[in-house]
């Protein structure tokens, strides 16, 4: 399966199983989804670059920024500390959600794409 297909399937899963609809995403106007995508990519880099799968121990099960800044402490952080691809797929789906959110906001303002 291609990366693009995996990301598309994950975005569908996020909508159907997690309830992350467009109206939910519209509430995140401060680049929160991009911030989260970055953190999933950091976990993927940790695994690939350092050949380590002990991120849960390294970060205590949470990203270094957990509960600080844009995301509340109860945010559902679910990285896979053994599979960099899974984290990249989640990051890609979050990026796709942000693209959709920005495009919809532009349309509402009459700015098109």
Phi and psi in degrees as a GROMACS rama.xvg file:
@    title "Ramachandran Plot"
@    xaxis  label "Phi"
@    yaxis  label "Psi"
@TYPE xy
-75.1846  160.384  UNK-2
-60.976  -41.7822  UNK-3
-60.9954  -40.0816  UNK-4
-67.9896  -40.7592  UNK-5
-61.7246  -41.3861  UNK-6
-65.9351  -43.6762  UNK-7
-60.7307  -44.4259  UNK-8
-64.1941  -38.7771  UNK-9
-66.8289  -39.252  UNK-10
-63.6183  -41.0833  UNK-11
-61.8956  -42.0423  UNK-12
-62.1899  -43.5017  UNK-13
-59.0825  -41.0356  UNK-14
-69.5655  -47.3759  UNK-15
-77.0262  -42.9301  UNK-16
-95.8811  -33.5225  UNK-17
-97.3322  -14.2909  UNK-18
78.27  20.2814  UNK-19
-84.7192  74.6261  UNK-20
-79.3875  174.618  UNK-21
-60.0848  -39.5646  UNK-22
-66.7579  -34.0526  UNK-23
-65.47  -47.1088  UNK-24
-64.359  -30.7544  UNK-25
-60.77  -21.1823  UNK-26
-75.7553  -16.1118  UNK-27
-97.0871  79.3937  UNK-28
-96.305  2.08011  UNK-29
-110.458  31.869  UNK-30
64.9972  25.6401  UNK-31
-60.1741  -40.6101  UNK-32
-67.5915  -35.6096  UNK-33
-68.5189  -37.5401  UNK-34
-61.9731  -45.2346  UNK-35
-63.7994  -41.2681  UNK-36
-59.4516  -41.0105  UNK-37
-60.475  -41.1253  UNK-38
-68.6352  -38.1184  UNK-39
-63.9151  -37.6758  UNK-40
-67.0316  -34.207  UNK-41
-63.8212  -39.2826  UNK-42
-64.7413  -42.6356  UNK-43
-59.976  -43.1232  UNK-44
-63.3819  -42.3413  UNK-45
-55.4741  -44.5578  UNK-46
-67.0806  -48.0154  UNK-47
-73.8723  -50.7907  UNK-48
-64.9701  -45.4258  UNK-49
-101.049  0.270985  UNK-50
51.3516  45.07  UNK-51
-123.284  141.245  UNK-52
-121.384  21.0241  UNK-53
-100.192  28.2441  UNK-54
-60.0268  -33.6585  UNK-55
-61.6302  -37.6785  UNK-56
-75.09  -44.6832  UNK-57
-58.851  -42.7864  UNK-58
-103.958  8.4937  UNK-59
63.0296  27.2593  UNK-60
83.8825  -2.11198  UNK-61
-131.798  152.718  UNK-62
-65.8475  160.023  UNK-63
-60.9781  -18.9732  UNK-64
-101.645  6.85457  UNK-65
-54.4015  124.894  UNK-66
79.9763  5.6143  UNK-67
-117.722  137.28  UNK-68
78.4515  -123.341  UNK-69
-77.4213  -21.3453  UNK-70
-115.705  136.01  UNK-71
-71.9948  162.026  UNK-72
-60.5051  -27.4923  UNK-73
-89.6459  9.94074  UNK-74
-61.1758  141.593  UNK-75
-82.7434  80.3906  UNK-76
-83.5354  115.7  UNK-77
-132.591  64.9107  UNK-78
-74.0313  158.717  UNK-79
-106.322  108.365  UNK-80
-77.3401  1.08292  UNK-81
-114.719  -16.418  UNK-82
-125.746  100.143  UNK-83
-63.2799  -32.5998  UNK-84
-63.3186  -42.9675  UNK-85
-59.0416  -41.1015  UNK-86
-67.7161  -38.1796  UNK-87
-67.0346  -36.5945  UNK-88
-64.1784  -45.0543  UNK-89
-61.7475  -42.2971  UNK-90
-61.4434  -44.5763  UNK-91
-61.4274  -40.1593  UNK-92
-66.742  -37.9025  UNK-93
-65.7557  -39.1999  UNK-94
-64.7795  -42.8969  UNK-95
-60.9114  -40.7645  UNK-96
-62.6805  -39.9849  UNK-97
-67.3995  -40.1013  UNK-98
-59.0634  -47.2535  UNK-99
-60.9822  -40.951  UNK-100
-64.1022  -45.135  UNK-101
-65.8118  -42.8216  UNK-102
-61.9192  -42.8689  UNK-103
-64.1056  -40.2651  UNK-104
-64.7136  -39.3863  UNK-105
-64.0656  -40.4737  UNK-106
-63.3584  -39.9099  UNK-107
-63.1789  -31.9479  UNK-108
-88.2884  -0.690693  UNK-109
75.3261  21.726  UNK-110
-97.3633  -2.80824  UNK-111
65.5971  -150.561  UNK-112
